Amino acid sequence: MEKELIDKLKNELEEGMRLEKCKKCGCMRDALAALKSSLPQFQDKDIDEISKHLDRWMSELKKQEYKCAGCKHCYAAVTLNALHTLLEAGETSETETESIEANPGWPPFPGDYSVLSHSRNCHIAVSTLASEELAQTLNEMRPAGLSIVGKTETENIGIDKLIKNTITNPALRFLILCGPDPQGHLSGKTILALAQNGIDEKMRIIDSPGRRPVLKNVTPEEIDRFKQQVSIIDMIGSEDALTVARKIEELSESKPRPYDVVSDEINPLYVPSAEKEERIQAKEPTSLKLDKAGYFVIIPESARKMIIVEHYSYDNKLLHTIEGITARTIYFTIIDNGWTSDLYHAAYLGKELEKAELSMKLGFRYEQDGI
């Protein structure tokens, strides 16, 4: 472990905790929580000096008045950077280093998640349901034992992917549900209903309160494995990252064995059922045809925060002028009026209009057909 990094981490915390503004700031609160959750991973006596002060620093925190004070020098940010550098340097315990070699491509299904560890000793997955902010905070805190964290916003496709990404990693034995349950979808309560009641013959989750809790991309066998492999921890509604991190650490201390083990070796990873859909590689079109309804010239006017679109015939006669403040309203207006008759052209217009809107928001020069 690099002693200068530890010294820097300690000095930044000491300086910051002398300031009243830091004691009331969410940045410092999150930094101390991240440090506390990460300490068990270190096996270096130099870190003991920080451990002696950590409880005192946390007791000195005041009621949070702001998430971030926007300081030019943020002691908490420098602390987190130093902590992450130490973690990435590999100065962690064996629980963070032993990976499941048979799983190089895990997780197999794309989604809104972050993978923190492929270790066979990290047993916890967390779904923050509708909260992206909570997922990001837990990702930054990196509590010991956390393998993967992300959202699950829908009660059908979202749960399909959650099931498949869980059963393809036998190290995962706990699933924590936290954060706000998405309105209408209620994916959190739907997962609880799945664990308790299962599915009916139409693959509908029994007694789910969600709108359309029908699973169409998993098999009954995969659902059974999911129910057997993970214990679900109901923390739905909790948005306090520190509380969730403490639960992760508590579960990690139980050190469960990976699912499906023979002696000390993990059985080959479960392979999900073959996908029914054909995977097609995207490619450039072989030819493009002109839209018989005409062409468009897009002109963003930053001063008025307005996008002007001129619609021309191919003999260059101006047919229509459309004004709008968002790309969405303009392309819906064009489609609703039948001013485009080609799907390629409609897709092109959507892309260019979004780029024009971004140019006004971000301050770059818009060039139609440019990169």
C-alpha positions as CSV (number, residue, x, y, z in Angstrom):
1,M,0.0,0.0,0.0
2,E,1.3,3.4,-0.9
3,K,2.0,5.3,2.3
4,E,1.8,8.7,0.6
5,L,-1.8,7.9,-0.6
6,I,-2.8,7.0,3.0
7,D,-1.2,10.1,4.4
8,K,-3.0,12.2,1.7
9,L,-6.3,10.6,2.5
10,K,-5.9,11.2,6.3
11,N,-4.7,14.8,5.8
12,E,-7.6,15.7,3.5
13,L,-10.1,14.3,6.0
14,E,-8.5,16.1,9.0
15,E,-8.6,19.4,7.1
16,G,-12.1,18.9,5.9
17,M,-13.5,17.9,9.3
18,R,-12.2,21.2,10.8
19,L,-14.7,23.0,8.6
20,E,-18.3,23.4,9.6
21,K,-19.5,23.4,6.0
22,C,-17.9,20.0,5.4
23,K,-19.6,18.6,8.5
24,K,-23.0,19.6,7.0
25,C,-22.2,18.4,3.4
26,G,-23.4,15.2,1.8
27,C,-20.0,14.9,0.0
28,M,-18.1,14.4,3.3
29,R,-20.8,12.0,4.6
30,D,-20.5,9.8,1.5
31,A,-16.7,9.9,1.6
32,L,-16.6,8.7,5.3
33,A,-19.2,6.0,4.6
34,A,-17.2,4.8,1.6
35,L,-14.0,4.7,3.7
36,K,-15.7,2.8,6.5
37,S,-17.1,0.2,4.1
38,S,-13.8,-0.3,2.4
39,L,-11.5,-0.6,5.5
40,P,-12.1,-4.4,5.9
41,Q,-10.5,-4.9,2.5
42,F,-7.1,-3.5,3.6
43,Q,-4.5,-5.5,5.3
44,D,-1.9,-2.8,6.0
45,K,-1.0,-1.5,9.5
46,D,-0.7,2.0,8.0
47,I,-4.5,2.2,7.6
48,D,-4.9,1.7,11.3
49,E,-4.2,5.3,12.0
50,I,-7.3,6.3,9.9
51,S,-9.4,3.6,11.6
52,K,-8.7,5.2,15.0
53,H,-10.2,8.5,13.8
54,L,-13.0,7.4,11.6
55,D,-15.7,6.9,14.2
56,R,-14.9,10.3,15.7
57,W,-15.2,12.0,12.3
58,M,-18.5,10.3,11.6
59,S,-19.8,11.3,15.1
60,E,-18.9,14.9,14.3
61,L,-21.1,15.1,11.2
62,K,-23.9,17.6,11.5
63,K,-27.4,17.3,10.0
64,Q,-27.0,17.3,6.2
65,E,-28.0,20.7,4.8
66,Y,-26.9,20.2,1.2
67,K,-25.8,17.4,-1.0
68,C,-22.8,19.3,-2.4
69,A,-21.7,22.8,-1.5
70,G,-19.8,23.2,-4.9
71,C,-16.5,24.0,-3.2
72,K,-13.5,24.8,-5.5
73,H,-11.5,22.3,-3.4
74,C,-13.5,19.4,-2.2
75,Y,-11.8,17.4,0.6
76,A,-14.3,14.6,0.2
77,A,-13.6,14.2,-3.5
78,V,-9.8,14.1,-3.0
79,T,-10.4,11.5,-0.3
80,L,-12.5,9.3,-2.6
81,N,-10.0,9.6,-5.4
82,A,-7.2,8.5,-3.1
83,L,-9.3,5.6,-1.8
84,H,-10.2,4.4,-5.3
85,T,-6.6,4.6,-6.3
86,L,-5.7,2.3,-3.3
87,L,-8.4,-0.1,-4.2
88,E,-7.4,-0.3,-7.9
89,A,-3.8,-0.9,-6.9
90,G,-4.9,-4.3,-5.8
91,E,-4.1,-3.9,-2.1
92,T,-7.2,-5.8,-1.1
93,S,-7.9,-9.0,0.7
94,E,-8.4,-12.4,-1.1
95,T,-12.1,-11.8,-1.2
96,E,-11.5,-9.2,-3.9
97,T,-9.0,-11.1,-6.0
98,E,-10.3,-14.6,-6.7
99,S,-12.4,-14.5,-9.8
100,I,-14.6,-17.0,-11.5
101,E,-12.5,-17.8,-14.5
102,A,-15.4,-19.5,-16.3
103,N,-17.3,-16.3,-16.5
104,P,-15.3,-13.8,-18.6
105,G,-18.4,-12.4,-20.3
106,W,-20.6,-11.9,-17.3
107,P,-23.1,-10.3,-17.1
108,P,-24.4,-11.6,-20.5
109,F,-27.4,-9.2,-20.9
110,P,-27.0,-5.4,-21.3
111,G,-28.7,-3.1,-18.8
112,D,-28.3,-0.1,-16.5
113,Y,-25.9,-1.5,-14.0
114,S,-22.3,-1.4,-12.8
115,V,-20.1,-4.4,-12.1
116,L,-17.9,-3.9,-9.1
117,S,-16.4,-7.4,-8.8
118,H,-16.2,-10.7,-10.5
119,S,-15.0,-12.4,-7.3
120,R,-16.4,-15.7,-6.2
121,N,-16.5,-14.2,-2.7
122,C,-18.7,-11.3,-3.6
123,H,-22.2,-12.6,-3.1
124,I,-24.5,-9.6,-3.3
125,A,-26.5,-7.9,-6.1
126,V,-28.4,-4.7,-5.5
127,S,-31.3,-3.4,-7.5
128,T,-32.0,0.3,-6.7
129,L,-35.3,-0.1,-8.7
130,A,-36.1,3.5,-9.9
131,S,-33.1,5.3,-8.3
132,E,-30.1,6.0,-10.5
133,E,-28.6,8.3,-7.9
134,L,-28.6,5.5,-5.2
135,A,-27.0,3.1,-7.7
136,Q,-24.2,5.6,-8.5
137,T,-23.6,6.3,-4.8
138,L,-23.3,2.6,-3.9
139,N,-21.0,2.2,-6.9
140,E,-18.7,5.0,-5.5
141,M,-18.9,3.6,-2.0
142,R,-17.9,0.0,-3.1
143,P,-19.0,-1.8,0.1
144,A,-17.3,-5.1,0.7
145,G,-19.2,-8.0,-0.9
146,L,-21.1,-6.0,-3.5
147,S,-20.8,-7.6,-7.0
148,I,-23.2,-5.7,-9.1
149,V,-25.6,-2.7,-8.7
150,G,-28.2,-1.2,-11.0
151,K,-31.8,-0.3,-11.6
152,T,-34.8,-2.5,-12.4
153,E,-37.6,-0.2,-13.7
154,T,-40.0,-2.5,-15.4
155,E,-42.0,-5.5,-14.2
156,N,-41.4,-7.6,-17.3
157,I,-38.2,-7.1,-19.4
158,G,-36.4,-5.6,-16.4
159,I,-37.0,-8.7,-14.3
160,D,-36.2,-11.0,-17.3
161,K,-32.7,-9.5,-17.5
162,L,-32.3,-9.5,-13.7
163,I,-33.0,-13.2,-13.6
164,K,-30.6,-14.1,-16.4
165,N,-27.8,-11.9,-15.1
166,T,-28.2,-13.5,-11.6
167,I,-28.3,-17.1,-12.5
168,T,-25.3,-16.8,-14.8
169,N,-23.1,-16.0,-11.7
170,P,-23.4,-18.7,-9.1
171,A,-21.5,-16.5,-6.6
172,L,-24.6,-14.3,-6.2
173,R,-26.6,-15.5,-3.2
174,F,-28.4,-12.3,-2.1
175,L,-30.4,-9.7,-4.0
176,I,-31.2,-6.5,-2.1
177,L,-34.2,-4.4,-3.4
178,C,-33.9,-0.8,-2.3
179,G,-34.8,2.7,-3.6
180,P,-38.3,3.8,-4.7
181,D,-40.5,1.3,-6.4
182,P,-41.3,2.6,-10.0
183,Q,-44.8,4.0,-10.1
184,G,-47.2,1.8,-12.0
185,H,-44.6,-0.8,-12.8
186,L,-43.8,-1.7,-9.1
187,S,-41.0,-3.9,-10.2
188,G,-39.8,-4.3,-6.6
189,K,-43.1,-5.6,-5.2
190,T,-43.3,-7.7,-8.4
191,I,-40.0,-9.4,-7.6
192,L,-41.2,-10.1,-4.1
193,A,-44.4,-11.6,-5.6
194,L,-42.3,-13.8,-7.9
195,A,-40.2,-15.1,-5.0
196,Q,-43.3,-15.9,-2.9
197,N,-45.9,-17.0,-5.5
198,G,-44.1,-17.9,-8.7
199,I,-45.8,-17.7,-12.1
200,D,-49.0,-19.1,-13.6
201,E,-49.3,-21.1,-16.8
202,K,-49.2,-17.9,-18.9
203,M,-45.9,-16.8,-17.3
204,R,-47.7,-14.0,-15.4
205,I,-46.3,-13.3,-11.9
206,I,-49.0,-14.3,-9.4
207,D,-50.4,-11.5,-7.3
208,S,-48.1,-8.9,-8.7
209,P,-49.3,-5.3,-8.4
210,G,-47.5,-4.3,-11.6
211,R,-49.3,-3.3,-14.8
212,R,-47.9,-6.1,-17.1
213,P,-46.0,-8.6,-15.0
214,V,-45.6,-11.2,-17.7
215,L,-42.1,-12.7,-18.3
216,K,-41.6,-13.7,-21.9
217,N,-37.8,-14.1,-22.1
218,V,-37.1,-16.6,-19.4
219,T,-38.2,-20.2,-18.8
220,P,-39.9,-21.7,-15.8
221,E,-36.7,-23.6,-15.1
222,E,-34.7,-20.3,-15.0
223,I,-37.2,-18.8,-12.7
224,D,-36.9,-21.8,-10.3
225,R,-33.1,-21.5,-10.3
226,F,-33.4,-17.8,-9.5
227,K,-35.7,-18.5,-6.6
228,Q,-33.4,-21.2,-5.3
229,Q,-30.1,-19.3,-5.8
230,V,-30.8,-16.0,-4.2
231,S,-32.4,-14.8,-1.0
232,I,-34.2,-11.5,-1.5
233,I,-33.7,-8.7,1.0
234,D,-36.6,-6.3,1.0
235,M,-35.4,-2.7,1.6
236,I,-37.9,-1.2,-0.9
237,G,-38.2,2.5,-0.1
238,S,-34.9,2.9,1.5
239,E,-32.8,5.6,-0.3
240,D,-30.1,5.9,2.4
241,A,-26.9,4.6,0.8
242,L,-25.2,4.2,4.2
243,T,-28.0,1.9,5.5
244,V,-27.9,-0.2,2.4
245,A,-24.1,-0.4,2.5
246,R,-24.2,-1.6,6.1
247,K,-26.7,-4.4,5.1
248,I,-24.4,-5.4,2.2
249,E,-21.5,-5.7,4.7
250,E,-23.6,-7.7,7.1
251,L,-24.6,-10.2,4.4
252,S,-21.1,-10.4,3.2
253,E,-19.9,-11.6,6.6
254,S,-22.1,-14.7,6.3
255,K,-19.7,-15.9,3.6
256,P,-22.2,-18.2,1.7
257,R,-20.9,-20.8,-0.7
258,P,-21.5,-20.2,-4.4
259,Y,-24.7,-22.0,-5.7
260,D,-24.2,-25.4,-7.2
261,V,-20.8,-26.5,-5.8
262,V,-19.0,-29.8,-5.9
263,S,-16.4,-30.0,-3.2
264,D,-14.6,-26.6,-3.4
265,E,-15.1,-26.2,-7.2
266,I,-17.9,-24.3,-8.8
267,N,-19.9,-26.2,-11.4
268,P,-19.7,-24.7,-14.9
269,L,-21.8,-21.6,-15.0
270,Y,-25.4,-22.0,-15.8
271,V,-26.1,-21.2,-19.5
272,P,-29.5,-19.6,-20.1
273,S,-31.9,-21.1,-22.6
274,A,-31.1,-20.4,-26.2
275,E,-32.3,-17.0,-27.3
276,K,-35.2,-17.1,-29.8
277,E,-34.4,-13.9,-31.5
278,E,-31.8,-13.7,-34.2
279,R,-28.9,-11.4,-33.5
280,I,-28.2,-9.2,-36.5
281,Q,-25.0,-7.1,-36.9
282,A,-25.8,-3.5,-37.9
283,K,-24.3,-2.4,-41.2
284,E,-24.3,0.6,-43.6
285,P,-27.2,0.7,-46.1
286,T,-26.2,-0.5,-49.6
287,S,-28.2,2.4,-51.1
288,L,-30.3,5.4,-50.1
289,K,-33.3,6.7,-51.9
290,L,-34.7,10.2,-51.9
291,D,-37.9,11.0,-50.0
292,K,-40.5,12.0,-52.6
293,A,-42.0,14.4,-50.1
294,G,-39.0,16.7,-50.2
295,Y,-36.0,17.6,-48.1
296,F,-35.3,19.7,-45.0
297,V,-32.8,22.3,-43.9
298,I,-32.3,22.6,-40.2
299,I,-31.2,25.9,-38.6
300,P,-30.8,26.2,-34.8
301,E,-31.1,29.8,-33.6
302,S,-29.3,29.9,-30.2
303,A,-30.3,33.5,-29.5
304,R,-34.0,32.6,-29.5
305,K,-33.4,29.0,-28.3
306,M,-35.4,27.9,-31.3
307,I,-34.9,25.4,-34.1
308,I,-36.1,26.4,-37.5
309,V,-36.8,23.7,-40.1
310,E,-37.4,24.6,-43.8
311,H,-39.1,22.0,-46.0
312,Y,-38.3,22.2,-49.7
313,S,-39.4,20.4,-52.8
314,Y,-36.7,19.0,-55.1
315,D,-37.0,22.0,-57.4
316,N,-36.0,24.0,-54.3
317,K,-39.4,25.6,-53.6
318,L,-40.0,26.4,-50.0
319,L,-43.1,24.4,-48.9
320,H,-43.2,24.8,-45.1
321,T,-41.3,26.4,-42.2
322,I,-41.6,24.7,-38.8
323,E,-40.4,26.3,-35.6
324,G,-40.0,24.6,-32.3
325,I,-37.9,24.6,-29.1
326,T,-37.3,20.8,-29.0
327,A,-36.5,18.2,-31.6
328,R,-39.3,16.0,-30.4
329,T,-42.1,18.5,-31.1
330,I,-40.7,19.2,-34.6
331,Y,-40.3,15.7,-35.8
332,F,-43.7,14.8,-34.5
333,T,-45.2,17.8,-36.4
334,I,-43.4,16.7,-39.6
335,I,-44.7,13.1,-39.2
336,D,-48.2,14.0,-38.2
337,N,-48.5,16.2,-41.3
338,G,-47.2,13.6,-43.7
339,W,-44.2,15.7,-44.8
340,T,-41.9,12.7,-44.9
341,S,-42.8,9.4,-46.6
342,D,-39.6,7.4,-46.0
343,L,-38.5,5.6,-42.8
344,Y,-34.8,6.2,-43.5
345,H,-35.5,10.0,-43.9
346,A,-37.6,10.1,-40.7
347,A,-34.7,8.4,-38.8
348,Y,-32.2,10.8,-40.3
349,L,-34.4,13.8,-39.3
350,G,-34.7,12.6,-35.7
351,K,-30.9,12.3,-35.5
352,E,-30.2,15.7,-37.0
353,L,-32.9,17.5,-34.9
354,E,-31.6,16.0,-31.7
355,K,-28.1,17.1,-32.7
356,A,-29.3,20.6,-33.4
357,E,-31.0,20.8,-30.0
358,L,-27.8,19.7,-28.3
359,S,-25.8,22.3,-30.1
360,M,-27.8,25.0,-28.5
361,K,-27.6,23.4,-25.1
362,L,-23.9,22.6,-25.2
363,G,-22.7,25.5,-27.3
364,F,-21.1,23.7,-30.3
365,R,-21.6,24.7,-33.9
366,Y,-24.2,22.6,-35.7
367,E,-23.5,21.3,-39.2
368,Q,-26.2,19.4,-40.9
369,D,-24.9,16.0,-42.1
370,G,-21.7,16.7,-40.1
371,I,-20.3,14.4,-37.4
